[in-house]
Amino acid sequence: MSDGLEYEPKIADVYRPVAKKPSKARTLTEIRSIARSHTRTAVNVLVGIMRSSDATPAARVSAANAILDRGWGKVAQQIENGEDGVLELIHRIERIIVHPEPAVAPESGADV
């Protein structure tokens, strides 16, 4: 296959890897940072909608709920309790482990 050429290029010489362009994809951390930089403006817009007499009542309520959720957290949703008593067990574990009552010192002379 040499047509009078002294050097025949090999496949490796012809197909060299090309440097890739840097990706424009942003990481999740960058996206969060950008979104958080607009927090004050977003809250001001929500407050403006909530206070606006031109906004529909549904929009005003939605804005008020969004503000409350951001400021105070979402309200815990109740879980319907079945017959198995699992919910009571979860609440008992929470009372004992997560929110234990302060230990009360026994009164002097009392049998423990």
Buried (B, 14 or more C-beta within 10 A) or exposed (E): EEEEEEEEEEEEEEEEEEEEEEEEEEEEEEEEEEEEEEEEEEBEEBEEBBEEEEBEEEEBEBBBBBBEEEEEEEEEEEEEEEEEEEEEEEEEEEEEEEEEEEEEEEEEEEEE
